[in-house]
Amino acid sequence: MHKTLAATAALFTLLSTAALGQGTPSADGAEVYIVNLDDGAAVQSPVRIVFGMRGMGVAPAGIEMEGTGHHHLFVNRAPFGDADAAGNIPADDNHIHFGGGQTEVTLELPAGEHTLQLVTGDHNHIPHDRPVVSETITITVE
C-alpha cells in the first residue's frame, strides 16, 4: 500500500508540475500591442491605455477556450523574459491583471518616465506557450 501511495503521489506531482509549468498554446502569428501610445510619448495623468490583439480573441480568466487569452500590463519593470514564461503572472503594482477581459485602462501615474508592456495570459494567468508580448514602450508623464 505504501508503494501505491508513493507512486500515486509521484504521478500527481509530475502531472501537476507539467500542467502548471506550461501555458496554453498561443495562436500562430498572434500579436498584442498598445493601440494609442507610441514609444517616447509625452502624456498627462491619468493615462488611458488601449490594448490591441491580433490573431487571438479575448476571454476572461477562468474561461478555457482555444485561441484566447486576457491582458496583463507590466508597468515599470524589466521586459518580459524567459523566467516570466515559467509560471503565473504575479498580481501587484507592476503586473496589472485584466482577468475580466478588459481591453483598456486609465491609470494615475506620477510625473516621470514609465515603461509599459502587454503580456497575454491563459485562463490560469500563465503566459501562453510561445508568449504573446508587446514591445516595451517608455512614456513620460508631464
N, CA, C and O atoms as a GROMACS GRO file, in nm:
protein
  568
    1MET      N    1   0.083  -0.120   0.000
    1MET     CA    2   0.000   0.000   0.000
    1MET      C    3   0.086   0.125   0.000
    1MET      O    4   0.056   0.223  -0.068
    2HIS      N    5   0.196   0.121   0.080
    2HIS     CA    6   0.287   0.235   0.085
    2HIS      C    7   0.343   0.267  -0.054
    2HIS      O    8   0.355   0.384  -0.090
    3LYS      N    9   0.378   0.162  -0.131
    3LYS     CA   10   0.431   0.183  -0.265
    3LYS      C   11   0.326   0.243  -0.358
    3LYS      O   12   0.358   0.327  -0.442
    4THR      N   13   0.201   0.200  -0.343
    4THR     CA   14   0.093   0.254  -0.424
    4THR      C   15   0.071   0.402  -0.395
    4THR      O   16   0.055   0.481  -0.487
    5LEU      N   17   0.071   0.440  -0.267
    5LEU     CA   18   0.055   0.580  -0.230
    5LEU      C   19   0.172   0.663  -0.281
    5LEU      O   20   0.152   0.773  -0.332
    6ALA      N   21   0.292   0.611  -0.267
    6ALA     CA   22   0.410   0.684  -0.313
    6ALA      C   23   0.406   0.702  -0.464
    6ALA      O   24   0.437   0.810  -0.515
    7ALA      N   25   0.368   0.598  -0.537
    7ALA     CA   26   0.359   0.606  -0.683
    7ALA      C   27   0.250   0.705  -0.725
    7ALA      O   28   0.270   0.783  -0.818
    8THR      N   29   0.137   0.702  -0.657
    8THR     CA   30   0.028   0.795  -0.687
    8THR      C   31   0.071   0.938  -0.661
    8THR      O   32   0.045   1.026  -0.742
    9ALA      N   33   0.137   0.962  -0.549
    9ALA     CA   34   0.185   1.096  -0.515
    9ALA      C   35   0.287   1.144  -0.617
    9ALA      O   36   0.283   1.261  -0.658
   10ALA      N   37   0.377   1.057  -0.659
   10ALA     CA   38   0.478   1.095  -0.759
   10ALA      C   39   0.412   1.129  -0.892
   10ALA      O   40   0.451   1.227  -0.956
   11LEU      N   41   0.315   1.051  -0.934
   11LEU     CA   42   0.245   1.077  -1.059
   11LEU      C   43   0.169   1.209  -1.051
   11LEU      O   44   0.174   1.289  -1.145
   12PHE      N   45   0.101   1.234  -0.941
   12PHE     CA   46   0.027   1.359  -0.923
   12PHE      C   47   0.122   1.478  -0.930
   12PHE      O   48   0.092   1.578  -0.995
   13THR      N   49   0.237   1.469  -0.863
   13THR     CA   50   0.335   1.577  -0.865
   13THR      C   51   0.385   1.602  -1.006
   13THR      O   52   0.396   1.717  -1.049
   14LEU      N   53   0.415   1.495  -1.080
   14LEU     CA   54   0.463   1.508  -1.216
   14LEU      C   55   0.359   1.574  -1.305
   14LEU      O   56   0.392   1.666  -1.381
   15LEU      N   57   0.235   1.530  -1.297
   15LEU     CA   58   0.129   1.588  -1.379
   15LEU      C   59   0.101   1.732  -1.341
   15LEU      O   60   0.079   1.815  -1.429
   16SER      N   61   0.101   1.763  -1.212
   16SER     CA   62   0.077   1.900  -1.166
   16SER      C   63   0.186   1.992  -1.215
   16SER      O   64   0.158   2.102  -1.263
   17THR      N   65   0.310   1.949  -1.204
   17THR     CA   66   0.423   2.030  -1.248
   17THR      C   67   0.414   2.054  -1.398
   17THR      O   68   0.438   2.166  -1.444
   18ALA      N   69   0.381   1.952  -1.473
   18ALA     CA   70   0.370   1.968  -1.618
   18ALA      C   71   0.257   2.064  -1.653
   18ALA      O   72   0.273   2.148  -1.741
   19ALA      N   73   0.145   2.052  -1.585
   19ALA     CA   74   0.030   2.138  -1.616
   19ALA      C   75   0.056   2.282  -1.577
   19ALA      O   76   0.015   2.373  -1.649
   20LEU      N   77   0.123   2.305  -1.465
   20LEU     CA   78   0.145   2.441  -1.418
   20LEU      C   79   0.265   2.506  -1.485
   20LEU      O   80   0.273   2.629  -1.490
   21GLY      N   81   0.356   2.429  -1.536
   21GLY     CA   82   0.479   2.484  -1.590
   21GLY      C   83   0.469   2.530  -1.733
   21GLY      O   84   0.565   2.586  -1.785
   22GLN      N   85   0.359   2.509  -1.799
   22GLN     CA   86   0.348   2.542  -1.939
   22GLN      C   87   0.211   2.602  -1.965
   22GLN      O   88   0.108   2.548  -1.924
   23GLY      N   89   0.211   2.714  -2.034
   23GLY     CA   90   0.085   2.778  -2.067
   23GLY      C   91   0.016   2.713  -2.184
   23GLY      O   92   0.071   2.624  -2.249
   24THR      N   93  -0.102   2.756  -2.210
   24THR     CA   94  -0.181   2.712  -2.324
   24THR      C   95  -0.113   2.760  -2.453
   24THR      O   96  -0.059   2.870  -2.456
   25PRO      N   97  -0.114   2.680  -2.559
   25PRO     CA   98  -0.051   2.726  -2.684
   25PRO      C   99  -0.116   2.855  -2.736
   25PRO      O  100  -0.237   2.872  -2.729
   26SER      N  101  -0.032   2.944  -2.787
   26SER     CA  102  -0.084   3.066  -2.850
   26SER      C  103  -0.115   3.035  -2.996
   26SER      O  104  -0.065   2.939  -3.053
   27ALA      N  105  -0.198   3.118  -3.054
   27ALA     CA  106  -0.230   3.103  -3.195
   27ALA      C  107  -0.111   3.148  -3.280
   27ALA      O  108  -0.040   3.242  -3.244
   28ASP      N  109  -0.090   3.080  -3.392
   28ASP     CA  110   0.019   3.119  -3.483
   28ASP      C  111   0.003   3.264  -3.524
   28ASP      O  112  -0.105   3.306  -3.566
   29GLY      N  113   0.110   3.339  -3.513
   29GLY     CA  114   0.109   3.479  -3.558
   29GLY      C  115   0.039   3.576  -3.465
   29GLY      O  116   0.025   3.693  -3.500
   30ALA      N  117  -0.005   3.532  -3.348
   30ALA     CA  118  -0.076   3.622  -3.256
   30ALA      C  119   0.016   3.736  -3.212
   30ALA      O  120   0.136   3.718  -3.192
   31GLU      N  121  -0.044   3.854  -3.197
   31GLU     CA  122   0.028   3.973  -3.154
   31GLU      C  123  -0.056   4.049  -3.052
   31GLU      O  124  -0.179   4.044  -3.055
   32VAL      N  125   0.013   4.120  -2.963
   32VAL     CA  126  -0.052   4.210  -2.870
   32VAL      C  127   0.026   4.342  -2.874
   32VAL      O  128   0.148   4.342  -2.891
   33TYR      N  129  -0.045   4.454  -2.859
   33TYR     CA  130   0.020   4.584  -2.875
   33TYR      C  131  -0.062   4.691  -2.804
   33TYR      O  132  -0.180   4.672  -2.773
   34ILE      N  133   0.002   4.803  -2.778
   34ILE     CA  134  -0.066   4.919  -2.720
   34ILE      C  135  -0.110   5.006  -2.837
   34ILE      O  136  -0.028   5.050  -2.918
   35VAL      N  137  -0.240   5.030  -2.844
   35VAL     CA  138  -0.300   5.096  -2.960
   35VAL      C  139  -0.271   5.245  -2.964
   35VAL      O  140  -0.235   5.298  -3.069
   36ASN      N  141  -0.287   5.313  -2.852
   36ASN     CA  142  -0.297   5.458  -2.855
   36ASN      C  143  -0.174   5.534  -2.806
   36ASN      O  144  -0.177   5.657  -2.801
   37LEU      N  145  -0.067   5.466  -2.770
   37LEU     CA  146   0.053   5.535  -2.722
   37LEU      C  147   0.174   5.485  -2.800
   37LEU      O  148   0.188   5.366  -2.826
   38ASP      N  149   0.260   5.578  -2.836
   38ASP     CA  150   0.384   5.543  -2.903
   38ASP      C  151   0.500   5.551  -2.805
   38ASP      O  152   0.493   5.624  -2.706
   39ASP      N  153   0.606   5.476  -2.834
   39ASP     CA  154   0.727   5.485  -2.754
   39ASP      C  155   0.776   5.630  -2.756
   39ASP      O  156   0.786   5.691  -2.862
   40GLY      N  157   0.806   5.683  -2.638
   40GLY     CA  158   0.854   5.820  -2.626
   40GLY      C  159   0.744   5.924  -2.610
   40GLY      O  160   0.774   6.043  -2.603
   41ALA      N  161   0.617   5.883  -2.605
   41ALA     CA  162   0.506   5.977  -2.594
   41ALA      C  163   0.512   6.055  -2.463
   41ALA      O  164   0.551   6.001  -2.359
   42ALA      N  165   0.475   6.181  -2.470
   42ALA     CA  166   0.458   6.265  -2.351
   42ALA      C  167   0.308   6.276  -2.326
   42ALA      O  168   0.233   6.313  -2.417
   43VAL      N  169   0.263   6.244  -2.205
   43VAL     CA  170   0.121   6.238  -2.173
   43VAL      C  171   0.094   6.306  -2.039
   43VAL      O  172   0.185   6.338  -1.964
   44GLN      N  173  -0.034   6.325  -2.013
   44GLN     CA  174  -0.080   6.376  -1.885
   44GLN      C  175  -0.146   6.262  -1.807
   44GLN      O  176  -0.201   6.170  -1.868
   45SER      N  177  -0.140   6.269  -1.678
   45SER     CA  178  -0.210   6.170  -1.595
   45SER      C  179  -0.349   6.225  -1.564
   45SER      O  180  -0.364   6.345  -1.541
   46PRO      N  181  -0.450   6.139  -1.563
   46PRO     CA  182  -0.449   5.995  -1.580
   46PRO      C  183  -0.422   5.956  -1.726
   46PRO      O  184  -0.456   6.029  -1.819
   47VAL      N  185  -0.360   5.839  -1.743
   47VAL     CA  186  -0.319   5.790  -1.874
   47VAL      C  187  -0.413   5.680  -1.919
   47VAL      O  188  -0.430   5.579  -1.850
   48ARG      N  189  -0.473   5.699  -2.035
   48ARG     CA  190  -0.559   5.596  -2.093
   48ARG      C  191  -0.472   5.507  -2.182
   48ARG      O  192  -0.399   5.556  -2.268
   49ILE      N  193  -0.482   5.374  -2.159
   49ILE     CA  194  -0.404   5.278  -2.235
   49ILE      C  195  -0.501   5.180  -2.298
   49ILE      O  196  -0.578   5.113  -2.229
   50VAL      N  197  -0.498   5.171  -2.431
   50VAL     CA  198  -0.588   5.083  -2.506
   50VAL      C  199  -0.506   4.965  -2.556
   50VAL      O  200  -0.399   4.982  -2.615
   51PHE      N  201  -0.558   4.843  -2.531
   51PHE     CA  202  -0.489   4.720  -2.568
   51PHE      C  203  -0.540   4.667  -2.701
   51PHE      O  204  -0.661   4.669  -2.727
   52GLY      N  205  -0.449   4.622  -2.784
   52GLY     CA  206  -0.486   4.560  -2.911
   52GLY      C  207  -0.434   4.418  -2.917
   52GLY      O  208  -0.331   4.385  -2.859
   53MET      N  209  -0.508   4.332  -2.990
   53MET     CA  210  -0.466   4.194  -3.008
   53MET      C  211  -0.506   4.150  -3.149
   53MET      O  212  -0.617   4.177  -3.194
   54ARG      N  213  -0.414   4.082  -3.217
   54ARG     CA  214  -0.441   4.024  -3.349
   54ARG      C  215  -0.415   3.874  -3.342
   54ARG      O  216  -0.320   3.830  -3.277
   55GLY      N  217  -0.498   3.798  -3.409
   55GLY     CA  218  -0.473   3.655  -3.422
   55GLY      C  219  -0.524   3.570  -3.307
   55GLY      O  220  -0.514   3.448  -3.312
   56MET      N  221  -0.577   3.632  -3.203
   56MET     CA  222  -0.637   3.561  -3.090
   56MET      C  223  -0.756   3.644  -3.043
   56MET      O  224  -0.769   3.762  -3.077
   57GLY      N  225  -0.841   3.581  -2.965
   57GLY     CA  226  -0.954   3.650  -2.905
   57GLY      C  227  -0.928   3.675  -2.757
   57GLY      O  228  -0.836   3.617  -2.698
   58VAL      N  229  -1.009   3.760  -2.699
   58VAL     CA  230  -1.000   3.791  -2.556
   58VAL      C  231  -1.110   3.713  -2.483
   58VAL      O  232  -1.227   3.715  -2.523
   59ALA      N  233  -1.071   3.644  -2.376
   59ALA     CA  234  -1.166   3.573  -2.290
   59ALA      C  235  -1.125   3.597  -2.145
   59ALA      O  236  -1.006   3.603  -2.115
   60PRO      N  237  -1.222   3.611  -2.056
   60PRO     CA  238  -1.188   3.634  -1.916
   60PRO      C  239  -1.108   3.519  -1.855
   60PRO      O  240  -1.112   3.406  -1.902
   61ALA      N  241  -1.035   3.551  -1.750
   61ALA     CA  242  -0.963   3.448  -1.674
   61ALA      C  243  -1.063   3.344  -1.627
   61ALA      O  244  -1.179   3.376  -1.598
   62GLY      N  245  -1.019   3.221  -1.620
   62GLY     CA  246  -1.105   3.112  -1.576
   62GLY      C  247  -1.185   3.049  -1.689
   62GLY      O  248  -1.243   2.942  -1.670
   63ILE      N  249  -1.189   3.113  -1.805
   63ILE     CA  250  -1.261   3.059  -1.920
   63ILE      C  251  -1.158   2.996  -2.014
   63ILE      O  252  -1.079   3.067  -2.077
   64GLU      N  253  -1.159   2.864  -2.023
   64GLU     CA  254  -1.063   2.793  -2.108
   64GLU      C  255  -1.124   2.776  -2.246
   64GLU      O  256  -1.217   2.698  -2.266
   65MET      N  257  -1.069   2.852  -2.343
   65MET     CA  258  -1.121   2.848  -2.479
   65MET      C  259  -1.002   2.861  -2.574
   65MET      O  260  -0.922   2.955  -2.562
   66GLU      N  261  -0.990   2.769  -2.667
   66GLU     CA  262  -0.877   2.769  -2.760
   66GLU      C  263  -0.867   2.902  -2.834
   66GLU      O  264  -0.968   2.960  -2.875
   67GLY      N  265  -0.744   2.950  -2.849
   67GLY     CA  266  -0.719   3.071  -2.927
   67GLY      C  267  -0.754   3.200  -2.855
   67GLY      O  268  -0.770   3.303  -2.919
   68THR      N  269  -0.764   3.195  -2.721
   68THR     CA  270  -0.798   3.316  -2.646
   68THR      C  271  -0.700   3.336  -2.530
   68THR      O  272  -0.624   3.246  -2.493
   69GLY      N  273  -0.705   3.454  -2.476
   69GLY     CA  274  -0.629   3.490  -2.358
   69GLY      C  275  -0.682   3.620  -2.303
   69GLY      O  276  -0.779   3.676  -2.354
   70HIS      N  277  -0.617   3.670  -2.199
   70HIS     CA  278  -0.654   3.801  -2.146
   70HIS      C  279  -0.526   3.880  -2.119
   70HIS      O  280  -0.417   3.824  -2.111
   71HIS      N  281  -0.543   4.012  -2.106
   71HIS     CA  282  -0.430   4.103  -2.098
   71HIS      C  283  -0.375   4.115  -1.956
   71HIS      O  284  -0.447   4.103  -1.856
   72HIS      N  285  -0.243   4.140  -1.950
   72HIS     CA  286  -0.172   4.177  -1.829
   72HIS      C  287  -0.081   4.293  -1.870
   72HIS      O  288  -0.013   4.286  -1.972
   73LEU      N  289  -0.080   4.398  -1.791
   73LEU     CA  290   0.004   4.514  -1.821
   73LEU      C  291   0.120   4.516  -1.723
   73LEU      O  292   0.101   4.522  -1.602
   74PHE      N  293   0.242   4.509  -1.778
   74PHE     CA  294   0.363   4.520  -1.697
   74PHE      C  295   0.400   4.668  -1.694
   74PHE      O  296   0.420   4.730  -1.799
   75VAL      N  297   0.411   4.723  -1.574
   75VAL     CA  298   0.439   4.865  -1.556
   75VAL      C  299   0.570   4.881  -1.478
   75VAL      O  300   0.585   4.824  -1.370
   76ASN      N  301   0.662   4.957  -1.535
   76ASN     CA  302   0.786   4.991  -1.466
   76ASN      C  303   0.862   4.869  -1.415
   76ASN      O  304   0.901   4.862  -1.298
   77ARG      N  305   0.883   4.775  -1.504
   77ARG     CA  306   0.962   4.657  -1.470
   77ARG      C  307   1.041   4.613  -1.592
   77ARG      O  308   1.016   4.660  -1.703
   78ALA      N  309   1.134   4.523  -1.571
   78ALA     CA  310   1.214   4.473  -1.682
   78ALA      C  311   1.122   4.409  -1.786
   78ALA      O  312   1.016   4.357  -1.752
   79PRO      N  313   1.163   4.414  -1.914
   79PRO     CA  314   1.082   4.349  -2.018
   79PRO      C  315   1.063   4.200  -1.989
   79PRO      O  316   1.146   4.136  -1.924
   80PHE      N  317   0.953   4.146  -2.040
   80PHE     CA  318   0.920   4.004  -2.027
   80PHE      C  319   1.039   3.921  -2.073
   80PHE      O  320   1.100   3.949  -2.176
   81GLY      N  321   1.072   3.818  -1.994
   81GLY     CA  322   1.184   3.733  -2.028
   81GLY      C  323   1.153   3.587  -2.004
   81GLY      O  324   1.042   3.552  -1.966
   82ASP      N  325   1.253   3.502  -2.027
   82ASP     CA  326   1.235   3.358  -2.012
   82ASP      C  327   1.184   3.319  -1.875
   82ASP      O  328   1.100   3.230  -1.864
   83ALA      N  329   1.233   3.383  -1.769
   83ALA     CA  330   1.189   3.348  -1.633
   83ALA      C  331   1.040   3.377  -1.615
   83ALA      O  332   0.972   3.307  -1.538
   84ASP      N  333   0.988   3.478  -1.684
   84ASP     CA  334   0.845   3.512  -1.673
   84ASP      C  335   0.757   3.406  -1.738
   84ASP      O  336   0.642   3.389  -1.697
   85ALA      N  337   0.809   3.336  -1.837
   85ALA     CA  338   0.731   3.237  -1.911
   85ALA      C  339   0.707   3.110  -1.831
   85ALA      O  340   0.626   3.026  -1.870
   86ALA      N  341   0.777   3.095  -1.719
   86ALA     CA  342   0.773   2.970  -1.644
   86ALA      C  343   0.656   2.953  -1.548
   86ALA      O  344   0.634   2.842  -1.499
   87GLY      N  345   0.581   3.056  -1.520
   87GLY     CA  346   0.473   3.038  -1.423
   87GLY      C  347   0.371   3.149  -1.428
   87GLY      O  348   0.368   3.229  -1.521
   88ASN      N  349   0.287   3.152  -1.324
   88ASN     CA  350   0.180   3.251  -1.316
   88ASN      C  351   0.235   3.393  -1.314
   88ASN      O  352   0.341   3.420  -1.257
   89ILE      N  353   0.163   3.482  -1.377
   89ILE     CA  354   0.199   3.623  -1.374
   89ILE      C  355   0.154   3.677  -1.238
   89ILE      O  356   0.038   3.661  -1.201
   90PRO      N  357   0.245   3.739  -1.163
   90PRO     CA  358   0.206   3.791  -1.032
   90PRO      C  359   0.102   3.903  -1.046
   90PRO      O  360   0.085   3.960  -1.154
   91ALA      N  361   0.035   3.934  -0.938
   91ALA     CA  362  -0.061   4.045  -0.935
   91ALA      C  363  -0.011   4.145  -0.832
   91ALA      O  364  -0.020   4.122  -0.711
   92ASP      N  365   0.042   4.257  -0.881
   92ASP     CA  366   0.091   4.363  -0.793
   92ASP      C  367   0.094   4.492  -0.874
   92ASP      O  368   0.040   4.498  -0.985
   93ASP      N  369   0.156   4.598  -0.819
   93ASP     CA  370   0.157   4.727  -0.888
   93ASP      C  371   0.232   4.724  -1.020
   93ASP      O  372   0.210   4.810  -1.105
   94ASN      N  373   0.321   4.627  -1.039
   94ASN     CA  374   0.397   4.618  -1.162
   94ASN      C  375   0.340   4.517  -1.262
   94ASN      O  376   0.388   4.508  -1.375
   95HIS      N  377   0.238   4.442  -1.220
   95HIS     CA  378   0.175   4.339  -1.304
   95HIS      C  379   0.024   4.350  -1.285
   95HIS      O  380  -0.032   4.291  -1.193
   96ILE      N  381  -0.042   4.427  -1.371
   96ILE     CA  382  -0.185   4.453  -1.355
   96ILE      C  383  -0.263   4.355  -1.441
   96ILE      O  384  -0.242   4.346  -1.562
   97HIS      N  385  -0.354   4.281  -1.378
   97HIS     CA  386  -0.433   4.178  -1.446
   97HIS      C  387  -0.565   4.236  -1.497
   97HIS      O  388  -0.627   4.321  -1.432
   98PHE      N  389  -0.606   4.191  -1.613
   98PHE     CA  390  -0.734   4.228  -1.672
   98PHE      C  391  -0.813   4.101  -1.700
   98PHE      O  392  -0.852   4.073  -1.813
   99GLY      N  393  -0.834   4.025  -1.593
   99GLY     CA  394  -0.899   3.895  -1.600
   99GLY      C  395  -1.045   3.900  -1.636
   99GLY      O  396  -1.106   3.796  -1.662
  100GLY      N  397  -1.104   4.017  -1.637
  100GLY     CA  398  -1.243   4.030  -1.679
  100GLY      C  399  -1.256   4.044  -1.830
  100GLY      O  400  -1.366   4.058  -1.882
  101GLY      N  401  -1.142   4.041  -1.900
  101GLY     CA  402  -1.144   4.057  -2.045
  101GLY      C  403  -1.138   4.203  -2.089
  101GLY      O  404  -1.167   4.234  -2.204
  102GLN      N  405  -1.099   4.292  -2.000
  102GLN     CA  406  -1.092   4.434  -2.034
  102GLN      C  407  -0.989   4.458  -2.143
  102GLN      O  408  -0.889   4.387  -2.154
  103THR      N  409  -1.015   4.561  -2.223
  103THR     CA  410  -0.925   4.595  -2.333
  103THR      C  411  -0.871   4.737  -2.324
  103THR      O  412  -0.814   4.788  -2.420
  104GLU      N  413  -0.888   4.800  -2.210
  104GLU     CA  414  -0.828   4.931  -2.185
  104GLU      C  415  -0.831   4.961  -2.036
  104GLU      O  416  -0.904   4.898  -1.959
  105VAL      N  417  -0.750   5.059  -1.998
  105VAL     CA  418  -0.744   5.102  -1.859
  105VAL      C  419  -0.703   5.249  -1.856
  105VAL      O  420  -0.636   5.298  -1.946
  106THR      N  421  -0.744   5.318  -1.751
  106THR     CA  422  -0.697   5.453  -1.724
  106THR      C  423  -0.623   5.447  -1.591
  106THR      O  424  -0.680   5.410  -1.489
  107LEU      N  425  -0.494   5.485  -1.594
  107LEU     CA  426  -0.409   5.476  -1.476
  107LEU      C  427  -0.363   5.614  -1.431
  107LEU      O  428  -0.330   5.700  -1.513
  108GLU      N  429  -0.361   5.634  -1.301
  108GLU     CA  430  -0.298   5.751  -1.241
  108GLU      C  431  -0.150   5.716  -1.227
  108GLU      O  432  -0.114   5.626  -1.152
  109LEU      N  433  -0.066   5.788  -1.298
  109LEU     CA  434   0.078   5.767  -1.289
  109LEU      C  435   0.146   5.897  -1.249
  109LEU      O  436   0.108   6.003  -1.299
  110PRO      N  437   0.244   5.892  -1.160
  110PRO     CA  438   0.315   6.013  -1.120
  110PRO      C  439   0.400   6.068  -1.235
  110PRO      O  440   0.431   5.996  -1.330
  111ALA      N  441   0.437   6.194  -1.225
  111ALA     CA  442   0.523   6.255  -1.325
  111ALA      C  443   0.653   6.176  -1.337
  111ALA      O  444   0.706   6.125  -1.238
  112GLY      N  445   0.703   6.168  -1.460
  112GLY     CA  446   0.829   6.099  -1.485
  112GLY      C  447   0.813   5.993  -1.592
  112GLY      O  448   0.708   5.981  -1.655
  113GLU      N  449   0.922   5.917  -1.612
  113GLU     CA  450   0.922   5.812  -1.714
  113GLU      C  451   0.862   5.683  -1.659
  113GLU      O  452   0.882   5.648  -1.543
  114HIS      N  453   0.787   5.614  -1.746
  114HIS     CA  454   0.725   5.486  -1.710
  114HIS      C  455   0.736   5.392  -1.829
  114HIS      O  456   0.722   5.434  -1.944
  115THR      N  457   0.761   5.263  -1.801
  115THR     CA  458   0.761   5.163  -1.907
  115THR      C  459   0.631   5.083  -1.902
  115THR      O  460   0.576   5.059  -1.794
  116LEU      N  461   0.584   5.044  -2.019
  116LEU     CA  462   0.460   4.968  -2.033
  116LEU      C  463   0.483   4.853  -2.131
  116LEU      O  464   0.546   4.871  -2.235
  117GLN      N  465   0.431   4.735  -2.097
  117GLN     CA  466   0.437   4.620  -2.186
  117GLN      C  467   0.314   4.533  -2.160
  117GLN      O  468   0.276   4.512  -2.045
  118LEU      N  469   0.253   4.483  -2.267
  118LEU     CA  470   0.139   4.392  -2.256
  118LEU      C  471   0.186   4.248  -2.272
  118LEU      O  472   0.274   4.217  -2.352
  119VAL      N  473   0.125   4.160  -2.192
  119VAL     CA  474   0.152   4.016  -2.198
  119VAL      C  475   0.018   3.945  -2.189
  119VAL      O  476  -0.061   3.976  -2.100
  120THR      N  477  -0.009   3.852  -2.280
  120THR     CA  478  -0.133   3.775  -2.267
  120THR      C  479  -0.109   3.656  -2.175
  120THR      O  480   0.000   3.600  -2.168
  121GLY      N  481  -0.214   3.621  -2.105
  121GLY     CA  482  -0.212   3.502  -2.021
  121GLY      C  483  -0.330   3.414  -2.055
  121GLY      O  484  -0.431   3.460  -2.108
  122ASP      N  485  -0.316   3.286  -2.023
  122ASP     CA  486  -0.426   3.193  -2.048
  122ASP      C  487  -0.527   3.201  -1.934
  122ASP      O  488  -0.520   3.292  -1.851
  123HIS      N  489  -0.619   3.109  -1.930
  123HIS     CA  490  -0.726   3.109  -1.830
  123HIS      C  491  -0.675   3.103  -1.687
  123HIS      O  492  -0.747   3.136  -1.593
  124ASN      N  493  -0.548   3.059  -1.669
  124ASN     CA  494  -0.488   3.049  -1.535
  124ASN      C  495  -0.383   3.156  -1.510
  124ASN      O  496  -0.304   3.142  -1.417
  125HIS      N  497  -0.379   3.262  -1.589
  125HIS     CA  498  -0.280   3.371  -1.576
  125HIS      C  499  -0.138   3.324  -1.604
  125HIS      O  500  -0.043   3.380  -1.550
  126ILE      N  501  -0.123   3.222  -1.687
  126ILE     CA  502   0.008   3.174  -1.726
  126ILE      C  503   0.035   3.223  -1.868
  126ILE      O  504  -0.052   3.209  -1.954
  127PRO      N  505   0.153   3.281  -1.895
  127PRO     CA  506   0.181   3.324  -2.032
  127PRO      C  507   0.164   3.207  -2.129
  127PRO      O  508   0.192   3.092  -2.096
  128HIS      N  509   0.118   3.239  -2.248
  128HIS     CA  510   0.098   3.135  -2.349
  128HIS      C  511   0.230   3.068  -2.386
  128HIS      O  512   0.338   3.125  -2.370
  129ASP      N  513   0.217   2.946  -2.436
  129ASP     CA  514   0.333   2.872  -2.484
  129ASP      C  515   0.360   2.921  -2.624
  129ASP      O  516   0.288   2.885  -2.717
  130ARG      N  517   0.454   2.996  -2.642
  130ARG     CA  518   0.502   3.097  -2.733
  130ARG      C  519   0.436   3.223  -2.682
  130ARG      O  520   0.328   3.263  -2.726
  131PRO      N  521   0.506   3.286  -2.587
  131PRO     CA  522   0.449   3.405  -2.523
  131PRO      C  523   0.408   3.510  -2.625
  131PRO      O  524   0.477   3.534  -2.724
  132VAL      N  525   0.295   3.573  -2.598
  132VAL     CA  526   0.246   3.682  -2.682
  132VAL      C  527   0.265   3.809  -2.600
  132VAL      O  528   0.191   3.836  -2.506
  133VAL      N  529   0.366   3.887  -2.639
  133VAL     CA  530   0.404   4.006  -2.564
  133VAL      C  531   0.423   4.122  -2.660
  133VAL      O  532   0.461   4.104  -2.776
  134SER      N  533   0.396   4.241  -2.611
  134SER     CA  534   0.418   4.361  -2.692
  134SER      C  535   0.562   4.409  -2.674
  134SER      O  536   0.635   4.362  -2.587
  135GLU      N  537   0.599   4.502  -2.757
  135GLU     CA  538   0.723   4.576  -2.735
  135GLU      C  539   0.706   4.655  -2.605
  135GLU      O  540   0.594   4.692  -2.570
  136THR      N  541   0.813   4.679  -2.535
  136THR     CA  542   0.809   4.767  -2.419
  136THR      C  543   0.820   4.910  -2.469
  136THR      O  544   0.910   4.942  -2.547
  137ILE      N  545   0.729   4.995  -2.425
  137ILE     CA  546   0.739   5.136  -2.461
  137ILE      C  547   0.766   5.217  -2.334
  137ILE      O  548   0.733   5.177  -2.222
  138THR      N  549   0.828   5.334  -2.356
  138THR     CA  550   0.851   5.428  -2.247
  138THR      C  551   0.770   5.552  -2.274
  138THR      O  552   0.774   5.607  -2.384
  139ILE      N  553   0.694   5.596  -2.174
  139ILE     CA  554   0.618   5.720  -2.185
  139ILE      C  555   0.666   5.813  -2.074
  139ILE      O  556   0.722   5.769  -1.974
  140THR      N  557   0.644   5.942  -2.095
  140THR     CA  558   0.677   6.042  -1.993
  140THR      C  559   0.549   6.112  -1.952
  140THR      O  560   0.480   6.172  -2.034
  141VAL      N  561   0.518   6.104  -1.823
  141VAL     CA  562   0.403   6.176  -1.769
  141VAL      C  563   0.454   6.313  -1.725
  141VAL      O  564   0.545   6.324  -1.643
  142GLU      N  565   0.393   6.417  -1.781
  142GLU     CA  566   0.435   6.555  -1.750
  142GLU      C  567   0.356   6.612  -1.635
  142GLU      O  568   0.378   6.727  -1.596
   0.00000   0.00000   0.00000
